[in-house]
Amino acid sequence: MTHLASICLLLLKIHTMKSCAGVSLKTQELYALVFVTRYLDLFSNFVSMYNTIMKIIFLSSTFGIIWYMRGHKLVRQSYDKEQDTFRHYFLVIPCMVLALVIHSKFTLLEVLWTFSIYLEAVAILPQLVLLQRTRNIDNLTGNYIFCLGAYRALYLLNWIYRYFMEKNYHAQWITWMAGMIQTAIYADFFYYYFKSWKKNERLKLPA
Amino acid sequence: HLTESEKDEL
């Protein structure tokens, strides 16, 4: 739900302000790759209606955001292309190599799923780099990134709960480790987010 | 039971 909220915040910003200033297209494209490689079981593995609908929402909204940033006449103009310089392959290749080395089963679907877990953990990095270069971070962008970081932190709590409360729940070391790293990457952002919130000031990251 | 390949999370 926090993940869904983050997407709603981002779409709200882009749609109402007709601007994607401070939003990293690189991070959005990495997320698109995360969802495509993770949800390859969309039609073969039915978990629940909720699960299927959320997968479709995550996939379609991410491609919608990318379309807005690349294709919409007004939104495209507000994109900070010169600042958003992080290279995709810098993250994609190491994650692919890691997925080929550390996975639970050597099948195409499993390796791609593991890749998506690793890539998700670091997909925020281009956004954080852009954020640091952005002078005026608007509230919606700040809250968007906060929610995007919070959902994995909440997963950590959920994993602990499931581990102790669910009889047939098995240890998932790949997901847990990647989730911990993903949350840790946000630690610095969370610190400045709460600091600015407490002081009632505009969010600003130190250079 | 739930194994790594029976994924129920998003």
Backbone of each chain as ProteinMPNN parsed JSONL, in Angstrom:
{"seq_chain_A": "MTHLASICLLLLKIHTMKSCAGVSLKTQELYALVFVTRYLDLFSNFVSMYNTIMKIIFLSSTFGIIWYMRGHKLVRQSYDKEQDTFRHYFLVIPCMVLALVIHSKFTLLEVLWTFSIYLEAVAILPQLVLLQRTRNIDNLTGNYIFCLGAYRALYLLNWIYRYFMEKNYHAQWITWMAGMIQTAIYADFFYYYFKSWKKNERLKLPA", "coords_chain_A": {"N_chain_A": [[0.829, -1.206, 0.0], [1.97, 1.208, 0.733], [3.806, 1.386, -1.275], [2.097, 1.628, -3.421], [0.976, 4.075, -2.723], [3.208, 5.703, -3.092], [3.494, 5.656, -5.86], [1.085, 6.84, -6.6], [1.498, 9.413, -5.533], [3.603, 10.294, -7.152], [2.46, 10.217, -9.711], [0.442, 12.05, -9.265], [1.9, 14.394, -8.871], [3.184, 14.659, -11.416], [0.971, 14.723, -13.108], [-0.68, 16.872, -12.19], [1.066, 19.063, -11.856], [2.215, 19.07, -14.255], [4.846, 18.502, -14.558], [8.05, 16.985, -14.216], [10.173, 17.619, -12.741], [13.079, 17.01, -10.887], [12.627, 14.319, -10.774], [13.89, 11.124, -11.396], [14.393, 9.682, -14.471], [15.923, 7.511, -15.017], [15.766, 5.901, -12.698], [13.038, 5.266, -12.873], [13.001, 3.752, -15.223], [14.622, 1.643, -14.461], [13.004, 0.545, -12.488], [10.895, -0.295, -14.109], [12.153, -2.353, -15.457], [12.638, -3.992, -13.275], [10.004, -4.733, -12.546], [9.097, -6.008, -14.887], [10.849, -8.211, -15.111], [10.282, -9.48, -12.732], [7.569, -10.083, -12.649], [7.039, -12.066, -14.508], [5.669, -14.296, -14.015], [3.08, -13.641, -14.036], [0.816, -14.65, -15.413], [1.053, -17.339, -14.995], [1.317, -18.045, -12.34], [-0.977, -17.924, -10.052], [-1.79, -16.103, -7.271], [-3.491, -14.459, -5.686], [-6.409, -12.43, -6.2], [-5.904, -9.845, -5.42], [-3.078, -9.796, -5.485], [-2.564, -10.205, -8.249], [-3.85, -7.955, -9.374], [-2.374, -5.876, -8.216], [0.144, -6.364, -9.337], [-0.373, -5.783, -12.011], [-1.049, -3.093, -11.764], [1.398, -1.997, -10.828], [3.097, -2.545, -12.982], [1.793, -1.217, -15.192], [1.539, 1.451, -14.276], [4.19, 2.253, -13.972], [5.147, 2.147, -16.606], [3.454, 4.056, -17.607], [4.348, 6.365, -16.286], [6.919, 6.55, -17.377], [6.213, 6.981, -20.033], [4.996, 9.498, -19.754], [7.235, 11.052, -19.01], [8.928, 10.785, -21.174], [7.374, 11.135, -23.46], [5.259, 13.04, -23.194], [4.492, 16.32, -24.087], [4.74, 18.732, -22.48], [5.598, 17.759, -19.961], [7.948, 16.435, -20.582], [9.689, 18.532, -21.152], [10.37, 19.479, -18.663], [12.077, 17.716, -17.583], [15.072, 16.92, -15.914], [17.482, 16.407, -17.637], [20.268, 16.757, -17.925], [21.165, 16.54, -15.363], [20.45, 14.042, -14.541], [22.305, 11.674, -14.674], [23.136, 9.115, -14.143], [24.303, 5.867, -15.014], [22.571, 3.182, -16.504], [23.604, 0.555, -16.949], [25.58, 0.311, -15.117], [24.379, -0.488, -12.806], [22.676, -2.542, -13.644], [24.246, -4.603, -14.855], [26.062, -5.603, -12.757], [24.028, -6.603, -11.027], [22.852, -8.562, -12.602], [24.988, -10.334, -12.913], [25.373, -11.061, -10.233], [22.921, -12.3, -9.751], [23.203, -14.5, -11.372], [25.118, -15.843, -10.019], [24.352, -16.028, -7.279], [21.513, -17.554, -6.408], [18.397, -19.3, -5.872], [17.578, -21.368, -7.432], [18.617, -22.676, -10.517], [17.093, -21.644, -12.954], [15.577, -20.065, -15.796], [13.387, -18.298, -15.161], [13.683, -18.11, -12.385], [16.263, -17.024, -12.035], [15.928, -14.558, -13.307], [13.968, -13.494, -11.668], [15.403, -13.317, -9.265], [17.342, -11.5, -10.083], [15.67, -9.269, -10.376], [15.052, -8.753, -7.739], [17.536, -8.022, -6.68], [18.088, -5.8, -8.312], [16.006, -4.087, -7.652], [16.75, -3.35, -5.101], [18.748, -1.47, -5.509], [17.773, 0.329, -7.311], [16.939, 2.883, -6.67], [19.116, 4.512, -6.536], [19.954, 6.287, -8.799], [17.906, 8.175, -8.526], [18.376, 9.227, -5.974], [20.849, 10.397, -6.346], [20.192, 12.36, -8.207], [18.458, 13.825, -6.64], [20.134, 14.935, -4.758], [21.392, 16.757, -6.32], [19.437, 18.501, -6.918], [18.13, 21.649, -6.33], [15.651, 22.802, -5.406], [13.57, 20.82, -3.889], [10.412, 19.628, -4.313], [7.469, 19.159, -2.207], [5.873, 16.924, -2.974], [7.635, 15.296, -4.43], [9.546, 14.699, -2.476], [7.932, 13.314, -0.607], [7.145, 11.234, -2.216], [9.563, 9.789, -2.588], [10.032, 9.144, 0.037], [7.879, 7.365, 0.625], [8.484, 5.368, -1.182], [10.809, 4.366, -0.123], [9.884, 3.597, 2.345], [8.167, 1.406, 1.955], [9.716, -0.919, 1.642], [11.028, -1.027, 4.059], [8.827, -1.537, 5.664], [8.2, -4.046, 4.731], [10.269, -5.492, 5.892], [9.455, -5.599, 8.57], [7.133, -7.078, 8.187], [8.195, -9.51, 7.264], [9.502, -10.42, 9.547], [7.295, -10.772, 11.208], [5.865, -12.748, 9.731], [7.713, -14.8, 9.793], [7.692, -15.633, 12.449], [4.997, -16.073, 12.97], [3.711, -17.542, 10.921], [3.126, -20.832, 10.054], [4.114, -22.377, 7.837], [6.061, -20.833, 6.719], [9.024, -20.129, 5.057], [12.559, -19.497, 5.43], [13.849, -16.773, 3.612], [16.479, -15.952, 2.33], [17.695, -14.46, 0.244], [15.791, -12.499, -0.514], [15.457, -11.235, 1.973], [18.052, -10.223, 2.599], [18.554, -8.518, 0.408], [16.436, -6.781, 0.802], [17.121, -5.597, 3.215], [19.445, -4.229, 2.503], [18.367, -2.513, 0.588], [16.694, -0.924, 2.223], [18.623, 0.188, 3.899], [19.988, 1.839, 2.141], [18.333, 3.98, 1.961], [18.616, 5.188, 4.395], [20.059, 7.585, 4.93], [18.565, 9.446, 3.462], [16.065, 9.237, 4.834], [16.807, 10.276, 7.291], [17.308, 13.036, 6.741], [14.837, 13.679, 5.77], [13.084, 13.378, 7.962], [14.244, 15.249, 9.641], [13.842, 17.695, 8.312], [11.097, 17.679, 8.379], [10.505, 17.823, 11.088], [11.514, 20.295, 11.707], [9.921, 21.752, 10.18], [10.718, 22.605, 7.695], [11.728, 23.088, 4.251], [12.623, 20.205, 2.372], [16.021, 19.378, 2.112], [18.967, 18.134, 0.792], [22.3, 17.646, 1.913], [25.179, 18.653, 0.035]], "CA_chain_A": [[0.0, 0.0, 0.0], [2.895, 2.354, 0.745], [4.363, 1.424, -2.621], [1.013, 2.181, -4.25], [0.885, 5.497, -2.374], [4.328, 6.421, -3.709], [3.181, 5.807, -7.285], [0.012, 7.848, -6.686], [2.104, 10.725, -5.297], [4.396, 10.671, -8.321], [1.534, 10.514, -10.81], [-0.245, 13.282, -8.883], [2.828, 15.492, -9.164], [3.375, 14.805, -12.862], [-0.291, 15.04, -13.769], [-1.209, 18.187, -11.814], [2.039, 20.132, -12.081], [2.728, 18.863, -15.616], [6.296, 18.622, -14.409], [8.728, 15.852, -13.579], [11.423, 18.165, -12.211], [13.578, 16.298, -9.712], [12.322, 12.882, -10.863], [14.874, 10.444, -12.232], [13.889, 8.736, -15.479], [16.743, 6.299, -14.888], [15.147, 5.072, -11.655], [11.76, 4.747, -13.392], [13.294, 2.7, -16.198], [15.113, 0.484, -13.705], [11.819, -0.064, -11.87], [10.172, -0.996, -15.175], [12.899, -3.605, -15.66], [12.38, -4.796, -12.07], [8.652, -5.304, -12.603], [8.991, -6.924, -16.032], [11.564, -9.461, -14.825], [9.718, -10.157, -11.557], [6.185, -10.523, -12.834], [6.913, -12.985, -15.642], [4.735, -15.355, -13.619], [1.765, -12.984, -13.924], [-0.271, -15.499, -15.912], [1.26, -18.75, -14.662], [1.269, -18.271, -10.891], [-2.044, -17.125, -9.447], [-1.722, -16.088, -5.815], [-4.787, -13.926, -5.276], [-6.876, -11.339, -7.067], [-5.156, -8.677, -4.948], [-1.712, -9.917, -5.991], [-2.58, -10.0, -9.705], [-4.209, -6.558, -9.677], [-1.231, -5.026, -7.846], [1.198, -6.537, -10.343], [-0.775, -5.034, -13.214], [-0.952, -1.658, -11.442], [2.81, -1.609, -10.767], [3.63, -2.557, -14.35], [1.212, -0.197, -16.067], [1.82, 2.809, -13.794], [5.6, 2.574, -14.245], [5.264, 2.482, -18.019], [2.739, 5.322, -17.76], [5.248, 7.437, -15.824], [7.981, 6.664, -18.384], [5.609, 7.633, -21.205], [4.835, 10.914, -19.409], [8.538, 11.72, -18.97], [9.556, 10.753, -22.494], [6.484, 11.443, -24.57], [4.347, 14.163, -23.006], [5.188, 17.516, -24.557], [5.092, 19.639, -21.378], [6.343, 17.064, -18.904], [9.273, 16.145, -21.123], [10.528, 19.739, -21.074], [10.784, 19.746, -17.276], [12.989, 16.651, -17.145], [16.454, 17.386, -15.701], [18.292, 15.415, -18.338], [21.711, 16.964, -17.694], [21.485, 16.165, -13.975], [20.115, 12.63, -14.343], [23.362, 11.102, -15.515], [23.509, 7.767, -13.705], [24.226, 4.907, -16.118], [21.797, 1.962, -16.184], [24.387, -0.682, -16.951], [26.382, 0.341, -13.904], [23.621, -1.252, -11.813], [22.052, -3.728, -14.243], [25.214, -5.684, -15.093], [26.422, -6.292, -11.503], [22.872, -7.337, -10.498], [22.698, -9.75, -13.446], [26.075, -11.25, -12.547], [25.074, -11.559, -8.884], [21.782, -13.23, -9.86], [23.708, -15.735, -11.993], [25.967, -16.523, -9.041], [23.572, -16.339, -6.076], [20.079, -17.763, -6.662], [18.02, -20.539, -5.176], [17.383, -22.422, -8.432], [19.137, -22.178, -11.793], [16.157, -21.671, -14.085], [15.471, -18.716, -16.372], [12.454, -17.491, -14.368], [14.217, -17.897, -11.04], [17.407, -16.107, -12.116], [15.39, -13.231, -13.617], [13.284, -13.036, -10.458], [16.464, -12.933, -8.326], [17.88, -10.259, -10.645], [14.741, -8.176, -10.076], [15.178, -8.463, -6.297], [18.799, -7.275, -6.522], [17.998, -4.501, -8.983], [15.098, -3.237, -6.881], [17.472, -2.842, -3.939], [19.62, -0.341, -5.858], [17.14, 1.136, -8.364], [16.699, 4.251, -6.206], [20.362, 5.292, -6.537], [19.927, 7.446, -9.697], [16.988, 9.169, -7.961], [19.031, 9.869, -4.83], [21.909, 11.254, -6.896], [19.504, 13.519, -8.792], [17.887, 14.591, -5.533], [21.217, 15.675, -4.141], [21.757, 17.843, -7.234], [18.275, 19.371, -7.102], [18.077, 22.712, -5.323], [14.325, 22.905, -4.802], [12.823, 19.565, -3.901], [9.046, 19.926, -3.873], [6.92, 18.235, -1.209], [5.391, 15.677, -3.563], [8.797, 14.46, -4.77], [10.099, 14.235, -1.2], [7.033, 12.308, -0.052], [7.211, 10.082, -3.122], [10.753, 9.006, -2.271], [9.837, 8.606, 1.383], [7.003, 6.188, 0.531], [9.208, 4.353, -1.944], [11.748, 3.748, 0.818], [9.144, 3.045, 3.496], [7.505, 0.116, 1.717], [10.633, -2.03, 1.881], [11.219, -1.058, 5.505], [7.648, -2.206, 6.216], [8.351, -5.466, 4.384], [11.149, -6.089, 6.898], [8.609, -5.91, 9.726], [6.233, -8.148, 7.775], [8.961, -10.763, 7.202], [9.688, -10.859, 10.941], [5.976, -11.246, 11.641], [5.55, -14.007, 9.049], [8.665, -15.816, 10.238], [7.287, -16.148, 13.755], [3.568, -16.365, 13.072], [3.187, -18.459, 9.91], [3.667, -22.186, 10.22], [4.829, -22.898, 6.669], [6.881, -19.78, 6.128], [10.43, -20.525, 5.02], [13.552, -18.426, 5.36], [14.109, -16.307, 2.247], [17.663, -15.126, 2.58], [17.949, -13.523, -0.867], [14.857, -11.379, -0.372], [15.731, -10.525, 3.229], [19.309, -9.479, 2.508], [18.356, -7.42, -0.538], [15.509, -5.844, 1.447], [17.865, -4.857, 4.234], [20.327, -3.298, 1.792], [17.479, -1.503, 0.001], [16.272, -0.003, 3.288], [19.804, 0.894, 4.385], [20.334, 2.876, 1.163], [17.468, 5.133, 2.237], [18.818, 5.683, 5.762], [20.48, 8.977, 4.873], [17.402, 10.227, 3.023], [15.091, 9.253, 5.935], [17.327, 11.178, 8.32], [17.065, 14.429, 6.356], [13.388, 13.828, 5.59], [12.494, 13.613, 9.286], [14.822, 16.484, 10.165], [13.14, 18.83, 7.704], [9.711, 17.58, 8.795], [10.458, 18.285, 12.476], [11.787, 21.738, 11.724], [8.949, 22.378, 9.297], [11.459, 23.271, 6.625], [11.77, 22.399, 2.964], [13.635, 19.144, 2.344], [17.253, 19.727, 1.413], [20.041, 17.2, 1.09], [23.606, 18.294, 1.822], [25.912, 18.302, -1.192]], "C_chain_A": [[0.87, 1.265, 0.0], [3.537, 2.52, -0.64], [3.343, 2.049, -3.583], [0.881, 3.687, -4.003], [1.992, 6.293, -3.052], [4.052, 6.667, -5.192], [2.097, 6.864, -7.485], [0.574, 9.257, -6.509], [2.859, 11.213, -6.529], [3.491, 11.038, -9.499], [0.78, 11.823, -10.547], [0.619, 14.495, -9.22], [2.913, 15.726, -10.675], [2.095, 15.291, -13.53], [-0.781, 16.455, -13.453], [-0.227, 19.317, -12.11], [2.544, 20.125, -13.518], [4.248, 19.049, -15.621], [6.865, 17.371, -13.766], [10.089, 16.325, -13.059], [11.825, 17.407, -10.955], [13.294, 14.805, -9.722], [13.299, 12.224, -11.838], [14.21, 9.445, -13.182], [14.648, 7.41, -15.392], [16.141, 5.355, -13.854], [13.832, 4.475, -12.151], [11.995, 3.607, -14.373], [13.831, 1.442, -15.512], [13.947, -0.231, -13.022], [10.993, -0.83, -12.902], [10.827, -2.355, -15.43], [12.69, -4.56, -14.478], [11.023, -5.494, -12.189], [8.508, -6.304, -13.743], [9.66, -8.259, -15.701], [10.972, -10.193, -13.616], [8.355, -10.765, -11.834], [5.989, -11.365, -14.095], [5.948, -14.123, -15.317], [3.299, -14.83, -13.494], [0.617, -13.91, -14.33], [-0.138, -16.965, -15.482], [1.133, -19.051, -13.164], [0.213, -17.373, -10.26], [-1.983, -17.241, -7.931], [-3.068, -15.64, -5.258], [-5.16, -12.821, -6.253], [-6.089, -10.067, -6.738], [-3.753, -8.653, -5.564], [-1.643, -9.611, -7.489], [-2.861, -8.544, -10.06], [-3.037, -5.631, -9.363], [-0.099, -5.142, -8.859], [0.882, -5.709, -11.589], [-0.658, -3.531, -12.973], [0.511, -1.211, -11.462], [3.427, -1.541, -12.172], [3.113, -1.381, -15.168], [1.553, 1.219, -15.602], [3.266, 3.204, -14.098], [5.788, 2.934, -15.719], [4.528, 3.785, -18.332], [3.622, 6.511, -17.397], [6.361, 7.658, -16.863], [7.436, 7.342, -19.644], [5.477, 9.134, -20.957], [6.177, 11.655, -19.552], [9.224, 11.775, -20.336], [8.683, 11.351, -23.581], [5.593, 12.659, -24.42], [5.086, 15.479, -23.255], [5.65, 18.424, -23.414], [5.987, 18.976, -20.339], [7.789, 16.829, -19.336], [10.237, 17.326, -20.97], [11.077, 19.988, -19.669], [11.787, 18.712, -16.761], [14.434, 17.17, -17.068], [17.443, 16.41, -16.333], [19.791, 15.527, -18.018], [22.135, 16.518, -16.295], [21.322, 14.66, -13.741], [21.066, 11.765, -15.165], [23.757, 9.679, -15.16], [23.343, 6.769, -14.853], [23.523, 3.621, -15.678], [22.7, 0.749, -15.983], [25.29, -0.817, -15.727], [25.7, -0.452, -12.776], [23.118, -2.579, -12.38], [23.041, -4.889, -14.371], [25.652, -6.37, -13.786], [25.261, -7.109, -10.925], [22.648, -8.624, -11.28], [23.756, -10.798, -13.076], [25.785, -11.888, -11.178], [23.933, -12.586, -8.912], [22.219, -14.557, -10.475], [24.539, -16.551, -11.004], [25.15, -16.964, -7.819], [22.081, -16.366, -6.403], [19.692, -19.054, -5.963], [17.809, -21.686, -6.152], [17.841, -21.882, -9.778], [18.155, -22.458, -12.934], [16.019, -20.237, -14.569], [14.592, -17.802, -15.503], [13.03, -17.144, -13.001], [15.384, -16.904, -11.05], [16.915, -14.687, -12.413], [14.655, -12.639, -12.407], [14.318, -12.531, -9.437], [17.117, -11.623, -8.777], [16.978, -9.076, -10.271], [14.801, -7.777, -8.603], [16.442, -7.623, -6.055], [18.688, -5.878, -7.12], [17.08, -3.543, -8.216], [15.831, -2.587, -5.714], [18.272, -1.575, -4.259], [18.991, 0.624, -6.876], [16.937, 2.593, -7.965], [17.95, 5.131, -6.356], [20.368, 6.467, -7.531], [19.028, 8.572, -9.166], [17.632, 9.922, -6.797], [20.142, 10.809, -5.291], [21.282, 12.523, -7.478], [18.973, 14.446, -7.693], [18.935, 15.483, -4.882], [21.612, 16.89, -4.999], [20.63, 18.856, -7.408], [18.196, 20.385, -5.973], [16.718, 22.722, -4.608], [13.548, 21.6, -4.946], [11.409, 19.875, -3.435], [8.525, 18.825, -2.955], [6.518, 16.889, -1.789], [6.551, 14.741, -3.889], [9.419, 13.881, -3.503], [9.257, 13.123, -0.606], [7.013, 11.045, -0.905], [8.392, 9.184, -2.752], [10.638, 8.392, -0.876], [8.995, 7.327, 1.347], [7.698, 5.031, -0.181], [10.227, 3.635, -1.051], [11.016, 3.022, 1.929], [8.57, 1.664, 3.199], [8.446, -1.062, 1.954], [10.929, -2.158, 3.374], [10.046, -1.775, 6.168], [7.639, -3.703, 5.896], [9.21, -6.167, 5.443], [10.345, -6.496, 8.13], [7.691, -7.083, 9.42], [6.946, -9.505, 7.725], [9.182, -11.314, 8.597], [8.379, -11.454, 11.464], [5.67, -12.623, 11.038], [6.438, -15.142, 9.545], [8.214, -16.45, 11.559], [5.845, -16.623, 13.806], [3.044, -17.399, 12.079], [3.905, -19.801, 9.966], [4.576, -22.598, 9.065], [5.724, -21.867, 5.991], [8.36, -20.164, 6.215], [11.351, -19.317, 4.939], [13.807, -18.062, 3.896], [15.29, -15.358, 2.28], [17.929, -14.103, 1.494], [17.082, -12.278, -0.725], [15.169, -10.555, 0.881], [16.974, -9.647, 3.13], [19.153, -8.26, 1.58], [17.453, -6.355, 0.073], [16.202, -4.986, 2.49], [18.786, -3.818, 3.584], [19.499, -2.154, 1.205], [17.073, -0.458, 1.046], [17.446, 0.827, 3.783], [20.2, 2.046, 3.449], [19.526, 4.154, 1.413], [17.767, 5.824, 3.572], [19.137, 7.174, 5.797], [19.307, 9.891, 4.488], [16.39, 10.363, 4.155], [15.513, 10.267, 7.001], [17.006, 12.638, 7.986], [15.583, 14.718, 6.143], [12.735, 14.159, 6.931], [12.996, 14.919, 9.895], [14.076, 17.706, 9.615], [11.679, 18.851, 8.139], [9.552, 18.155, 10.204], [10.631, 19.801, 12.555], [10.805, 22.514, 10.86], [9.62, 23.163, 8.167], [11.38, 22.462, 5.34], [12.912, 21.371, 2.96], [14.85, 19.57, 1.509], [18.318, 18.699, 1.789], [21.376, 17.922, 0.986], [24.371, 17.797, 0.59], [26.973, 17.251, -0.912]], "O_chain_A": [[0.542, 2.258, -0.65], [3.775, 3.635, -1.105], [3.681, 2.875, -4.431], [0.699, 4.47, -4.936], [1.769, 7.407, -3.527], [4.338, 7.743, -5.717], [2.169, 7.677, -8.407], [0.191, 10.181, -7.226], [2.773, 12.382, -6.905], [3.72, 12.03, -10.191], [0.513, 12.598, -11.465], [0.141, 15.485, -9.774], [2.736, 16.848, -11.15], [2.127, 16.157, -14.405], [-1.246, 17.162, -14.347], [-0.624, 20.393, -12.558], [3.22, 21.059, -13.95], [4.835, 19.645, -16.524], [6.247, 16.772, -12.887], [11.031, 15.541, -12.951], [11.004, 17.19, -10.064], [13.671, 14.095, -8.79], [13.506, 12.704, -12.953], [13.556, 8.495, -12.752], [14.098, 6.341, -15.654], [16.018, 4.155, -14.099], [13.54, 3.309, -11.882], [11.271, 2.611, -14.359], [13.536, 0.322, -15.928], [13.904, -1.461, -12.98], [10.454, -1.894, -12.601], [10.147, -3.367, -15.596], [12.58, -5.773, -14.656], [10.913, -6.699, -11.961], [7.864, -7.34, -13.579], [9.1, -9.319, -15.98], [11.144, -11.406, -13.49], [8.025, -11.832, -11.317], [4.906, -11.377, -14.679], [5.471, -14.824, -16.21], [2.428, -15.486, -12.924], [-0.423, -13.948, -13.672], [-1.09, -17.738, -15.59], [0.87, -20.19, -12.777], [0.473, -16.205, -9.969], [-2.108, -18.332, -7.375], [-3.698, -16.344, -4.468], [-4.33, -12.345, -7.028], [-5.669, -9.323, -7.624], [-3.304, -7.635, -6.09], [-0.78, -8.857, -7.941], [-2.205, -7.966, -10.927], [-2.735, -4.718, -10.131], [0.542, -4.148, -9.201], [1.747, -5.031, -12.143], [-0.227, -2.784, -13.851], [0.837, -0.173, -12.039], [4.168, -0.615, -12.502], [3.892, -0.638, -15.765], [1.826, 2.092, -16.425], [3.538, 4.355, -14.442], [6.489, 3.89, -16.05], [4.936, 4.531, -19.222], [3.648, 7.523, -18.096], [6.704, 8.795, -17.187], [8.112, 8.174, -20.25], [5.799, 9.946, -21.825], [6.244, 12.737, -20.135], [9.998, 12.69, -20.619], [9.178, 11.992, -24.509], [5.202, 13.258, -25.422], [6.162, 15.716, -22.706], [6.808, 18.839, -23.377], [6.987, 19.542, -19.898], [8.724, 17.002, -18.554], [11.425, 17.152, -20.699], [12.117, 20.625, -19.503], [12.283, 18.823, -15.639], [14.948, 17.77, -18.013], [18.148, 15.681, -15.635], [20.482, 14.521, -17.863], [23.292, 16.168, -16.062], [21.965, 14.081, -12.866], [20.695, 11.204, -16.197], [24.624, 9.097, -15.811], [22.352, 6.821, -15.581], [23.832, 3.051, -14.631], [22.586, 0.019, -14.998], [25.705, -1.915, -15.357], [26.368, -1.012, -11.906], [23.128, -3.603, -11.697], [22.712, -6.026, -14.035], [25.619, -7.598, -13.709], [25.483, -8.195, -10.388], [22.297, -9.654, -10.704], [23.456, -11.984, -12.946], [25.936, -13.097, -10.999], [23.965, -13.593, -8.205], [21.676, -15.611, -10.142], [24.655, -17.771, -11.122], [25.238, -18.111, -7.38], [21.468, -15.326, -6.645], [20.553, -19.81, -5.514], [17.854, -22.851, -5.757], [17.497, -20.759, -10.146], [18.347, -23.359, -13.749], [16.312, -19.298, -13.829], [14.987, -16.69, -15.154], [12.879, -16.021, -12.521], [15.477, -16.044, -10.175], [17.422, -13.722, -11.84], [14.717, -11.434, -12.16], [14.145, -11.475, -8.828], [17.407, -10.749, -7.959], [17.468, -8.011, -9.896], [14.623, -6.608, -8.261], [16.412, -6.639, -5.316], [19.133, -4.897, -6.523], [17.344, -2.343, -8.14], [15.577, -1.432, -5.373], [18.454, -0.715, -3.398], [19.609, 1.619, -7.255], [16.78, 3.452, -8.833], [17.853, 6.357, -6.307], [20.76, 7.566, -7.14], [19.333, 9.754, -9.326], [17.444, 11.131, -6.662], [20.353, 11.874, -4.711], [21.786, 13.626, -7.264], [19.033, 15.671, -7.803], [18.664, 16.624, -4.508], [22.092, 17.902, -4.489], [20.831, 19.933, -7.97], [18.195, 20.018, -4.798], [16.644, 22.66, -3.381], [12.952, 21.322, -5.986], [11.209, 20.329, -2.308], [9.057, 17.715, -2.922], [6.777, 15.843, -1.194], [6.466, 13.536, -3.655], [9.777, 12.703, -3.466], [9.787, 12.109, -0.152], [6.881, 9.934, -0.391], [8.241, 7.969, -2.619], [11.087, 7.271, -0.639], [9.354, 6.326, 1.967], [7.518, 3.866, 0.176], [10.471, 2.44, -1.212], [11.457, 1.974, 2.402], [8.491, 0.829, 4.1], [8.003, -2.11, 2.425], [11.065, -3.266, 3.892], [10.237, -2.533, 7.119], [7.142, -4.516, 6.674], [8.916, -7.295, 5.841], [10.523, -7.589, 8.668], [7.485, -7.965, 10.254], [6.369, -10.527, 8.099], [9.069, -12.519, 8.822], [8.375, -12.516, 12.087], [5.266, -13.545, 11.748], [5.996, -16.28, 9.699], [8.345, -17.658, 11.753], [5.511, -17.493, 14.61], [2.046, -18.065, 12.352], [5.133, -19.874, 9.928], [5.676, -23.105, 9.284], [6.095, -22.02, 4.827], [8.877, -20.479, 7.287], [10.97, -18.256, 4.445], [13.962, -18.941, 3.049], [15.135, -14.137, 2.261], [18.349, -12.984, 1.791], [17.572, -11.151, -0.805], [15.145, -9.325, 0.845], [16.958, -8.481, 3.525], [19.555, -7.145, 1.911], [17.681, -5.161, -0.119], [15.908, -3.799, 2.631], [18.893, -2.684, 4.051], [19.871, -0.985, 1.306], [17.107, 0.743, 0.78], [17.302, 2.019, 4.055], [20.682, 3.086, 3.896], [19.978, 5.259, 1.114], [17.244, 6.903, 3.851], [18.566, 7.927, 6.585], [19.086, 10.943, 5.088], [15.902, 11.461, 4.422], [14.69, 11.01, 7.536], [16.502, 13.382, 8.828], [15.129, 15.849, 6.312], [11.938, 15.092, 7.033], [12.25, 15.612, 10.586], [13.729, 18.625, 10.357], [11.084, 19.922, 8.256], [8.596, 18.878, 10.486], [9.989, 20.484, 13.353], [10.834, 23.744, 10.802], [9.155, 24.224, 7.751], [11.006, 21.29, 5.353], [14.004, 21.626, 3.466], [14.726, 20.046, 0.381], [18.539, 18.431, 2.97], [21.574, 18.725, 0.074], [24.212, 16.651, 0.171], [27.686, 16.834, -1.825]]}, "seq_chain_B": "HLTESEKDEL", "coords_chain_B": {"N_chain_B": [[3.358, -26.208, 1.19], [5.131, -23.057, 1.531], [7.609, -22.337, -0.717], [10.744, -20.958, -1.976], [10.222, -20.614, -4.661], [7.533, -20.483, -4.812], [5.969, -17.797, -4.942], [4.492, -15.255, -3.088], [4.624, -12.647, -2.642], [4.918, -9.151, -3.54]], "CA_chain_B": [[3.992, -25.113, 1.93], [5.683, -21.977, 0.706], [9.048, -22.391, -1.007], [11.222, -19.731, -2.63], [9.66, -20.424, -5.991], [6.096, -20.185, -4.706], [6.087, -16.432, -4.451], [3.211, -14.61, -2.846], [4.861, -11.227, -2.35], [5.021, -8.322, -4.74]], "C_chain_B": [[4.666, -24.128, 0.959], [7.19, -22.15, 0.514], [9.446, -21.097, -1.702], [10.543, -19.502, -3.967], [8.138, -20.244, -5.976], [5.966, -18.8, -4.095], [4.722, -15.781, -4.271], [3.379, -13.124, -2.526], [5.066, -10.449, -3.649], [6.446, -7.8, -4.938]], "O_chain_B": [[4.744, -24.356, -0.248], [7.952, -22.111, 1.48], [8.603, -20.246, -1.983], [10.311, -18.363, -4.372], [7.534, -19.898, -6.991], [5.865, -18.653, -2.877], [3.903, -15.762, -5.19], [2.418, -12.433, -2.188], [5.347, -11.02, -4.702], [6.712, -7.083, -5.902]]}, "name": "protein", "num_of_chains": 2, "seq": "MTHLASICLLLLKIHTMKSCAGVSLKTQELYALVFVTRYLDLFSNFVSMYNTIMKIIFLSSTFGIIWYMRGHKLVRQSYDKEQDTFRHYFLVIPCMVLALVIHSKFTLLEVLWTFSIYLEAVAILPQLVLLQRTRNIDNLTGNYIFCLGAYRALYLLNWIYRYFMEKNYHAQWITWMAGMIQTAIYADFFYYYFKSWKKNERLKLPAHLTESEKDEL"}
